Amino acid sequence: QVRRRPTVKPKTGPLTLVFEFYARMQEPGAQLGKDRTMTMIKDCNERLSFFEVVCFARDFDIVPKLITKSTLAYLHKVSSALPNRSETSQREGQDVRDAGFDLEEFNMLLVRIA
């Protein structure tokens, strides 16, 4: 009898669903302007901008009950620092890094909020 290798499942779970919902909240045109490609639009829909992070924080009563918006902006800035970025973002170009957080970076931001 031959054992099959386990299949790698995509990341699923409640945090992933929340991340994917908020990553698609803001229109790519609002983030990128007029000169945009399909790749840029796809990247924007897979990353969280600061606006989307603020919407998430307000919807879950993180702002203003737990922290202020200025504290959230500070945590966003700290999480955006290159040494703290995920390996994926460090390999990608500057434009993608500036576009927002990927799922791993979003999780790091939530840890800093906690």
N, C-alpha and C positions, 0 to 999 in steps of 0.2 A: 504494500500500500504506500502510495506516494503522498506526502503532505504538501498541500498547496501553500504557497507563500501568502501571508495575509495581505489583503489589498489595503492600500493607503487611502483612508477616507479624508475628504476635505474637512477642514475645520468647521465643526458645527457646534451649536450650543446657543444659550441665551445671549451671551456677550457678542458672539459673531452675528446673530440676527440683529441685535441693537446696532452694532457697528455698520452693517450693511444698509440698514434703514437710514441712518443718519448720513452715511457717505453719499447717498443719492438724493439727499434733501435739497441741496443748493444746485441750481442750474449751472452746468459747466460754463455757459456764456458769462455768468456773473463772476466766475473765478478766473476765466481765461481771456475775456475780451473777444474781439472779432477774429483775430488770426489764430485759428485753432484747427487741429487735425483730429481724426478719429482716435488716434492713439492718445492724444492729450485728453480728449473727452473721456475715454475709457479709464485713464489714470485718475482723473478727477472723481469719477464715480466709484473708485476703489480706495479713496483716501478721504480723511476727514479734514476739512478746513477749520480755521478758528471759529468761523460763524457756526458751523455745524456742531462743534464742540460746545459752544455757548447754548445752542438750542437743546442739545442733550442735557447739559447741566441744569437748565431751567425746567425742562420737562420732568426731570427726576428730582427736583427740589434740592439740588446740590447748591445752586446759586439762587437765592441769597441765604438759605438756611444754614448750610455748613460752611461755606466760604464766600467771599465777595468776588465780584467779577474781576477786580484788579488782581486778586490772588490767583484766580483761574488763569488770567493772562500771564502772570509770572510763571505758573506751573507749566503752561503751554510753551513759554519761551525756554524754560529749563529743559523740558522734554524735547525741544527742537534742537538742542545743542548737539553738535556732531558726535562727540564721544558717547552720548547716550542713545544714539539712533540705532535702529535695528540694522542687522547686517545687510538686509535687502536694500534699505534706503542708502546705506553707505556705498553700495556698488552702483546705484543708479545716479543719474545726472542731477545737477543742482536744481533744475526746473521741477523735477518730480519731488525732490525733497521739500522744496518750497510750497508745493501743492498741498501738503498736509501730512497726516499720520496714517500709517498702515495699521493693521490689526494689532500687531505686537506693540507698536508705539502707543496705541490707544490704551492697551492694557497697562503699560508702564505709567501712563498719565493717571489712570484710575488708582494705581498703587500709590502714587504721590498724593492724590487727593485723600485717600484713606489715611 
